[in-house]
Amino acid sequence: QNTVLVKEKLLEELVELEKQMEVLESQNAFTDFSMMQTYKEMIHSRKSFFNELNR
């Protein structure tokens, strides 16, 4: 089972999600806390999946 492509895709998504979350954080005057939580959950789930693939 080749997981290399899945890992690459997960890393790409993680980088993009983290960038988007940083942009949202930089607009802190009107931070949408539910959106921040959504980003955190998406990042966490992808990191967990990535770690599972590395076992």
PyMOL Python script that loads the backbone (N, CA, C, O; Angstrom):
from pymol import cmd

cmd.read_pdbstr("""\
ATOM      1  N   GLN A   1       0.848  -1.188   0.000  1.00  0.00           N
ATOM      2  CA  GLN A   1       0.000   0.000   0.000  1.00  0.00           C
ATOM      3  C   GLN A   1       0.890   1.246   0.000  1.00  0.00           C
ATOM      4  O   GLN A   1       1.713   1.441   0.894  1.00  0.00           O
ATOM      5  N   ASN A   2       0.706   2.064  -1.004  1.00  0.00           N
ATOM      6  CA  ASN A   2       1.532   3.262  -1.146  1.00  0.00           C
ATOM      7  C   ASN A   2       0.808   4.462  -0.540  1.00  0.00           C
ATOM      8  O   ASN A   2      -0.233   4.892  -1.036  1.00  0.00           O
ATOM      9  N   THR A   3       1.375   4.990   0.536  1.00  0.00           N
ATOM     10  CA  THR A   3       0.752   6.121   1.220  1.00  0.00           C
ATOM     11  C   THR A   3       1.460   7.439   0.944  1.00  0.00           C
ATOM     12  O   THR A   3       1.089   8.474   1.497  1.00  0.00           O
ATOM     13  N   VAL A   4       2.463   7.403   0.103  1.00  0.00           N
ATOM     14  CA  VAL A   4       3.259   8.607  -0.155  1.00  0.00           C
ATOM     15  C   VAL A   4       2.391   9.744  -0.697  1.00  0.00           C
ATOM     16  O   VAL A   4       2.499  10.879  -0.234  1.00  0.00           O
ATOM     17  N   LEU A   5       1.543   9.450  -1.663  1.00  0.00           N
ATOM     18  CA  LEU A   5       0.702  10.494  -2.251  1.00  0.00           C
ATOM     19  C   LEU A   5      -0.291  11.057  -1.242  1.00  0.00           C
ATOM     20  O   LEU A   5      -0.554  12.260  -1.224  1.00  0.00           O
ATOM     21  N   VAL A   6      -0.832  10.196  -0.418  1.00  0.00           N
ATOM     22  CA  VAL A   6      -1.778  10.651   0.603  1.00  0.00           C
ATOM     23  C   VAL A   6      -1.060  11.561   1.597  1.00  0.00           C
ATOM     24  O   VAL A   6      -1.594  12.600   1.984  1.00  0.00           O
ATOM     25  N   LYS A   7       0.138  11.178   2.008  1.00  0.00           N
ATOM     26  CA  LYS A   7       0.921  12.002   2.936  1.00  0.00           C
ATOM     27  C   LYS A   7       1.240  13.361   2.330  1.00  0.00           C
ATOM     28  O   LYS A   7       1.136  14.387   3.003  1.00  0.00           O
ATOM     29  N   GLU A   8       1.627  13.368   1.065  1.00  0.00           N
ATOM     30  CA  GLU A   8       1.936  14.636   0.392  1.00  0.00           C
ATOM     31  C   GLU A   8       0.708  15.544   0.355  1.00  0.00           C
ATOM     32  O   GLU A   8       0.802  16.744   0.612  1.00  0.00           O
ATOM     33  N   LYS A   9      -0.431  14.963   0.036  1.00  0.00           N
ATOM     34  CA  LYS A   9      -1.674  15.737  -0.023  1.00  0.00           C
ATOM     35  C   LYS A   9      -2.037  16.285   1.357  1.00  0.00           C
ATOM     36  O   LYS A   9      -2.446  17.440   1.482  1.00  0.00           O
ATOM     37  N   LEU A  10      -1.890  15.467   2.375  1.00  0.00           N
ATOM     38  CA  LEU A  10      -2.177  15.918   3.736  1.00  0.00           C
ATOM     39  C   LEU A  10      -1.270  17.078   4.130  1.00  0.00           C
ATOM     40  O   LEU A  10      -1.730  18.050   4.729  1.00  0.00           O
ATOM     41  N   LEU A  11       0.009  16.982   3.800  1.00  0.00           N
ATOM     42  CA  LEU A  11       0.940  18.062   4.129  1.00  0.00           C
ATOM     43  C   LEU A  11       0.582  19.346   3.392  1.00  0.00           C
ATOM     44  O   LEU A  11       0.651  20.434   3.964  1.00  0.00           O
ATOM     45  N   GLU A  12       0.202  19.224   2.132  1.00  0.00           N
ATOM     46  CA  GLU A  12      -0.227  20.402   1.366  1.00  0.00           C
ATOM     47  C   GLU A  12      -1.441  21.056   2.025  1.00  0.00           C
ATOM     48  O   GLU A  12      -1.501  22.276   2.176  1.00  0.00           O
ATOM     49  N   GLU A  13      -2.399  20.228   2.410  1.00  0.00           N
ATOM     50  CA  GLU A  13      -3.603  20.752   3.052  1.00  0.00           C
ATOM     51  C   GLU A  13      -3.278  21.399   4.394  1.00  0.00           C
ATOM     52  O   GLU A  13      -3.832  22.444   4.734  1.00  0.00           O
ATOM     53  N   LEU A  14      -2.385  20.779   5.152  1.00  0.00           N
ATOM     54  CA  LEU A  14      -1.994  21.348   6.444  1.00  0.00           C
ATOM     55  C   LEU A  14      -1.370  22.722   6.280  1.00  0.00           C
ATOM     56  O   LEU A  14      -1.709  23.654   7.009  1.00  0.00           O
ATOM     57  N   VAL A  15      -0.468  22.849   5.335  1.00  0.00           N
ATOM     58  CA  VAL A  15       0.190  24.136   5.097  1.00  0.00           C
ATOM     59  C   VAL A  15      -0.846  25.188   4.712  1.00  0.00           C
ATOM     60  O   VAL A  15      -0.820  26.307   5.223  1.00  0.00           O
ATOM     61  N   GLU A  16      -1.744  24.831   3.822  1.00  0.00           N
ATOM     62  CA  GLU A  16      -2.766  25.783   3.369  1.00  0.00           C
ATOM     63  C   GLU A  16      -3.712  26.170   4.505  1.00  0.00           C
ATOM     64  O   GLU A  16      -4.033  27.347   4.670  1.00  0.00           O
ATOM     65  N   LEU A  17      -4.150  25.206   5.272  1.00  0.00           N
ATOM     66  CA  LEU A  17      -5.056  25.499   6.387  1.00  0.00           C
ATOM     67  C   LEU A  17      -4.384  26.379   7.435  1.00  0.00           C
ATOM     68  O   LEU A  17      -5.004  27.296   7.975  1.00  0.00           O
ATOM     69  N   GLU A  18      -3.124  26.098   7.717  1.00  0.00           N
ATOM     70  CA  GLU A  18      -2.406  26.912   8.699  1.00  0.00           C
ATOM     71  C   GLU A  18      -2.219  28.343   8.201  1.00  0.00           C
ATOM     72  O   GLU A  18      -2.301  29.290   8.984  1.00  0.00           O
ATOM     73  N   LYS A  19      -1.969  28.500   6.906  1.00  0.00           N
ATOM     74  CA  LYS A  19      -1.867  29.853   6.333  1.00  0.00           C
ATOM     75  C   LYS A  19      -3.195  30.597   6.466  1.00  0.00           C
ATOM     76  O   LYS A  19      -3.231  31.760   6.867  1.00  0.00           O
ATOM     77  N   GLN A  20      -4.281  29.912   6.125  1.00  0.00           N
ATOM     78  CA  GLN A  20      -5.602  30.538   6.202  1.00  0.00           C
ATOM     79  C   GLN A  20      -5.949  30.917   7.640  1.00  0.00           C
ATOM     80  O   GLN A  20      -6.551  31.962   7.887  1.00  0.00           O
ATOM     81  N   MET A  21      -5.565  30.061   8.580  1.00  0.00           N
ATOM     82  CA  MET A  21      -5.840  30.362   9.978  1.00  0.00           C
ATOM     83  C   MET A  21      -5.022  31.566  10.448  1.00  0.00           C
ATOM     84  O   MET A  21      -5.516  32.386  11.222  1.00  0.00           O
ATOM     85  N   GLU A  22      -3.785  31.676   9.988  1.00  0.00           N
ATOM     86  CA  GLU A  22      -2.955  32.836  10.332  1.00  0.00           C
ATOM     87  C   GLU A  22      -3.571  34.130   9.806  1.00  0.00           C
ATOM     88  O   GLU A  22      -3.555  35.152  10.492  1.00  0.00           O
ATOM     89  N   VAL A  23      -4.108  34.085   8.597  1.00  0.00           N
ATOM     90  CA  VAL A  23      -4.766  35.265   8.029  1.00  0.00           C
ATOM     91  C   VAL A  23      -5.965  35.647   8.892  1.00  0.00           C
ATOM     92  O   VAL A  23      -6.170  36.819   9.207  1.00  0.00           O
ATOM     93  N   LEU A  24      -6.741  34.655   9.262  1.00  0.00           N
ATOM     94  CA  LEU A  24      -7.903  34.918  10.107  1.00  0.00           C
ATOM     95  C   LEU A  24      -7.475  35.502  11.455  1.00  0.00           C
ATOM     96  O   LEU A  24      -8.111  36.426  11.962  1.00  0.00           O
ATOM     97  N   GLU A  25      -6.410  34.970  12.028  1.00  0.00           N
ATOM     98  CA  GLU A  25      -5.901  35.480  13.307  1.00  0.00           C
ATOM     99  C   GLU A  25      -5.403  36.916  13.180  1.00  0.00           C
ATOM    100  O   GLU A  25      -5.536  37.704  14.116  1.00  0.00           O
ATOM    101  N   SER A  26      -4.836  37.254  12.038  1.00  0.00           N
ATOM    102  CA  SER A  26      -4.301  38.604  11.848  1.00  0.00           C
ATOM    103  C   SER A  26      -5.414  39.653  11.771  1.00  0.00           C
ATOM    104  O   SER A  26      -5.163  40.845  11.948  1.00  0.00           O
ATOM    105  N   GLN A  27      -6.619  39.212  11.512  1.00  0.00           N
ATOM    106  CA  GLN A  27      -7.782  40.106  11.481  1.00  0.00           C
ATOM    107  C   GLN A  27      -8.476  40.060  12.838  1.00  0.00           C
ATOM    108  O   GLN A  27      -9.704  40.006  12.917  1.00  0.00           O
ATOM    109  N   ASN A  28      -7.682  40.083  13.900  1.00  0.00           N
ATOM    110  CA  ASN A  28      -8.178  39.777  15.237  1.00  0.00           C
ATOM    111  C   ASN A  28      -9.282  40.695  15.744  1.00  0.00           C
ATOM    112  O   ASN A  28      -9.990  40.323  16.680  1.00  0.00           O
ATOM    113  N   ALA A  29      -9.453  41.850  15.177  1.00  0.00           N
ATOM    114  CA  ALA A  29     -10.513  42.749  15.646  1.00  0.00           C
ATOM    115  C   ALA A  29     -11.894  42.125  15.440  1.00  0.00           C
ATOM    116  O   ALA A  29     -12.807  42.346  16.236  1.00  0.00           O
ATOM    117  N   PHE A  30     -12.038  41.361  14.391  1.00  0.00           N
ATOM    118  CA  PHE A  30     -13.327  40.740  14.084  1.00  0.00           C
ATOM    119  C   PHE A  30     -13.175  39.230  13.900  1.00  0.00           C
ATOM    120  O   PHE A  30     -13.776  38.637  13.004  1.00  0.00           O
ATOM    121  N   THR A  31     -12.370  38.626  14.755  1.00  0.00           N
ATOM    122  CA  THR A  31     -12.113  37.196  14.629  1.00  0.00           C
ATOM    123  C   THR A  31     -13.409  36.402  14.773  1.00  0.00           C
ATOM    124  O   THR A  31     -14.197  36.607  15.696  1.00  0.00           O
ATOM    125  N   ASP A  32     -13.592  35.509  13.845  1.00  0.00           N
ATOM    126  CA  ASP A  32     -14.732  34.598  13.869  1.00  0.00           C
ATOM    127  C   ASP A  32     -14.291  33.344  14.634  1.00  0.00           C
ATOM    128  O   ASP A  32     -13.597  32.485  14.091  1.00  0.00           O
ATOM    129  N   PHE A  33     -14.700  33.257  15.887  1.00  0.00           N
ATOM    130  CA  PHE A  33     -14.213  32.177  16.740  1.00  0.00           C
ATOM    131  C   PHE A  33     -14.686  30.803  16.282  1.00  0.00           C
ATOM    132  O   PHE A  33     -13.968  29.819  16.453  1.00  0.00           O
ATOM    133  N   SER A  34     -15.864  30.720  15.713  1.00  0.00           N
ATOM    134  CA  SER A  34     -16.322  29.424  15.211  1.00  0.00           C
ATOM    135  C   SER A  34     -15.491  28.991  14.006  1.00  0.00           C
ATOM    136  O   SER A  34     -15.210  27.805  13.837  1.00  0.00           O
ATOM    137  N   MET A  35     -15.100  29.948  13.174  1.00  0.00           N
ATOM    138  CA  MET A  35     -14.242  29.625  12.035  1.00  0.00           C
ATOM    139  C   MET A  35     -12.858  29.193  12.519  1.00  0.00           C
ATOM    140  O   MET A  35     -12.273  28.256  11.975  1.00  0.00           O
ATOM    141  N   MET A  36     -12.335  29.872  13.537  1.00  0.00           N
ATOM    142  CA  MET A  36     -11.039  29.493  14.105  1.00  0.00           C
ATOM    143  C   MET A  36     -11.093  28.058  14.631  1.00  0.00           C
ATOM    144  O   MET A  36     -10.169  27.274  14.412  1.00  0.00           O
ATOM    145  N   GLN A  37     -12.171  27.724  15.317  1.00  0.00           N
ATOM    146  CA  GLN A  37     -12.312  26.372  15.851  1.00  0.00           C
ATOM    147  C   GLN A  37     -12.384  25.356  14.717  1.00  0.00           C
ATOM    148  O   GLN A  37     -11.820  24.267  14.819  1.00  0.00           O
ATOM    149  N   THR A  38     -13.068  25.705  13.649  1.00  0.00           N
ATOM    150  CA  THR A  38     -13.154  24.818  12.490  1.00  0.00           C
ATOM    151  C   THR A  38     -11.772  24.558  11.906  1.00  0.00           C
ATOM    152  O   THR A  38     -11.427  23.413  11.612  1.00  0.00           O
ATOM    153  N   TYR A  39     -10.981  25.614  11.735  1.00  0.00           N
ATOM    154  CA  TYR A  39      -9.616  25.440  11.227  1.00  0.00           C
ATOM    155  C   TYR A  39      -8.798  24.555  12.159  1.00  0.00           C
ATOM    156  O   TYR A  39      -8.090  23.658  11.702  1.00  0.00           O
ATOM    157  N   LYS A  40      -8.890  24.801  13.451  1.00  0.00           N
ATOM    158  CA  LYS A  40      -8.130  24.000  14.419  1.00  0.00           C
ATOM    159  C   LYS A  40      -8.505  22.528  14.331  1.00  0.00           C
ATOM    160  O   LYS A  40      -7.636  21.658  14.380  1.00  0.00           O
ATOM    161  N   GLU A  41      -9.794  22.250  14.200  1.00  0.00           N
ATOM    162  CA  GLU A  41     -10.251  20.866  14.102  1.00  0.00           C
ATOM    163  C   GLU A  41      -9.792  20.215  12.803  1.00  0.00           C
ATOM    164  O   GLU A  41      -9.395  19.050  12.796  1.00  0.00           O
ATOM    165  N   MET A  42      -9.846  20.962  11.712  1.00  0.00           N
ATOM    166  CA  MET A  42      -9.402  20.423  10.424  1.00  0.00           C
ATOM    167  C   MET A  42      -7.905  20.118  10.461  1.00  0.00           C
ATOM    168  O   MET A  42      -7.465  19.080   9.967  1.00  0.00           O
ATOM    169  N   ILE A  43      -7.133  21.019  11.045  1.00  0.00           N
ATOM    170  CA  ILE A  43      -5.689  20.819  11.158  1.00  0.00           C
ATOM    171  C   ILE A  43      -5.400  19.616  12.050  1.00  0.00           C
ATOM    172  O   ILE A  43      -4.573  18.768  11.714  1.00  0.00           O
ATOM    173  N   HIS A  44      -6.076  19.551  13.167  1.00  0.00           N
ATOM    174  CA  HIS A  44      -5.867  18.438  14.094  1.00  0.00           C
ATOM    175  C   HIS A  44      -6.189  17.092  13.437  1.00  0.00           C
ATOM    176  O   HIS A  44      -5.431  16.132  13.582  1.00  0.00           O
ATOM    177  N   SER A  45      -7.296  17.023  12.726  1.00  0.00           N
ATOM    178  CA  SER A  45      -7.687  15.754  12.107  1.00  0.00           C
ATOM    179  C   SER A  45      -6.688  15.316  11.042  1.00  0.00           C
ATOM    180  O   SER A  45      -6.395  14.128  10.915  1.00  0.00           O
ATOM    181  N   ARG A  46      -6.166  16.268  10.281  1.00  0.00           N
ATOM    182  CA  ARG A  46      -5.181  15.916   9.259  1.00  0.00           C
ATOM    183  C   ARG A  46      -3.855  15.490   9.886  1.00  0.00           C
ATOM    184  O   ARG A  46      -3.205  14.566   9.398  1.00  0.00           O
ATOM    185  N   LYS A  47      -3.458  16.156  10.954  1.00  0.00           N
ATOM    186  CA  LYS A  47      -2.233  15.754  11.655  1.00  0.00           C
ATOM    187  C   LYS A  47      -2.384  14.347  12.234  1.00  0.00           C
ATOM    188  O   LYS A  47      -1.457  13.539  12.170  1.00  0.00           O
ATOM    189  N   SER A  48      -3.533  14.068  12.787  1.00  0.00           N
ATOM    190  CA  SER A  48      -3.782  12.736  13.346  1.00  0.00           C
ATOM    191  C   SER A  48      -3.731  11.671  12.260  1.00  0.00           C
ATOM    192  O   SER A  48      -3.121  10.617  12.440  1.00  0.00           O
ATOM    193  N   PHE A  49      -4.369  11.949  11.147  1.00  0.00           N
ATOM    194  CA  PHE A  49      -4.367  11.011  10.028  1.00  0.00           C
ATOM    195  C   PHE A  49      -2.948  10.802   9.514  1.00  0.00           C
ATOM    196  O   PHE A  49      -2.539   9.670   9.252  1.00  0.00           O
ATOM    197  N   PHE A  50      -2.199  11.889   9.371  1.00  0.00           N
ATOM    198  CA  PHE A  50      -0.815  11.803   8.915  1.00  0.00           C
ATOM    199  C   PHE A  50       0.000  10.923   9.869  1.00  0.00           C
ATOM    200  O   PHE A  50       0.766  10.066   9.429  1.00  0.00           O
ATOM    201  N   ASN A  51      -0.170  11.138  11.161  1.00  0.00           N
ATOM    202  CA  ASN A  51       0.560  10.338  12.149  1.00  0.00           C
ATOM    203  C   ASN A  51       0.174   8.867  12.078  1.00  0.00           C
ATOM    204  O   ASN A  51       1.025   7.995  12.255  1.00  0.00           O
ATOM    205  N   GLU A  52      -1.086   8.585  11.825  1.00  0.00           N
ATOM    206  CA  GLU A  52      -1.526   7.197  11.675  1.00  0.00           C
ATOM    207  C   GLU A  52      -0.857   6.536  10.470  1.00  0.00           C
ATOM    208  O   GLU A  52      -0.498   5.359  10.519  1.00  0.00           O
ATOM    209  N   LEU A  53      -0.696   7.286   9.410  1.00  0.00           N
ATOM    210  CA  LEU A  53      -0.064   6.733   8.207  1.00  0.00           C
ATOM    211  C   LEU A  53       1.417   6.438   8.427  1.00  0.00           C
ATOM    212  O   LEU A  53       1.992   5.600   7.732  1.00  0.00           O
ATOM    213  N   ASN A  54       2.030   7.114   9.379  1.00  0.00           N
ATOM    214  CA  ASN A  54       3.455   6.920   9.645  1.00  0.00           C
ATOM    215  C   ASN A  54       3.740   5.759  10.590  1.00  0.00           C
ATOM    216  O   ASN A  54       4.900   5.475  10.885  1.00  0.00           O
ATOM    217  N   ARG A  55       2.716   5.099  11.058  1.00  0.00           N
ATOM    218  CA  ARG A  55       2.924   3.968  11.973  1.00  0.00           C
ATOM    219  C   ARG A  55       3.290   2.723  11.237  1.00  0.00           C
ATOM    220  O   ARG A  55       3.500   1.679  11.855  1.00  0.00           O
TER     221      ARG A  55
END
""", "prot")
cmd.dss("prot")
cmd.show_as("cartoon", "prot")
cmd.util.cbc("prot")
cmd.orient("prot")
